[in-house]
Amino acid sequence: MKTLAQLTFIPLYTDHPKEQVQDLLEFVAQHDVEVDVNYLSTSIKGDTNVVFELVREIYDSMTLEGQKFRFHVELLSPTKE
């Protein structure tokens, strides 16, 4: 099964939000998911377990770095493709 997740990452209290978003996009690109970058969010599509693991890795990574952020995740129902 494939899951589609729409991710919106908003860095808070930073002078360089674009750099943090770019770092996140580079991190996501290293995983086995399809990536579609839009103006306000990024969509990822892949195996359901991979998508959920990636969401967790993003959250954990940002937390360990001590960043302040908002991270919105919207999940669509899985498909069989």
C-alpha positions, 0 to 999 in steps of 0.5 A, a space after each residue: 500500500 502507498 500513503 500520501 502525506 502532506 507536510 508543512 514545516 514552519 520554523 519558529 524564532 529563526 532568522 533563516 527559515 528558508 535554510 531550515 526548510 531546504 535542509 528538511 527537503 534535502 533530508 526527505 529526498 534521501 528516503 524512498 518516497 516520491 516528493 512533490 514540493 509546493 509553495 506552502 507544503 510538500 507531499 510525500 508518497 510511498 510505502 505506508 511504513 516508510 511514510 510514517 517512519 519518515 514523519 517520525 524521523 523528521 519530528 525527532 531530528 528537529 526536536 534533537 536539534 532544539 528547534 522551535 517549529 510547527 509541523 503539520 501532517 495531513 494523511 490521505 487514505 492509503 492506495 493499492 498502487 
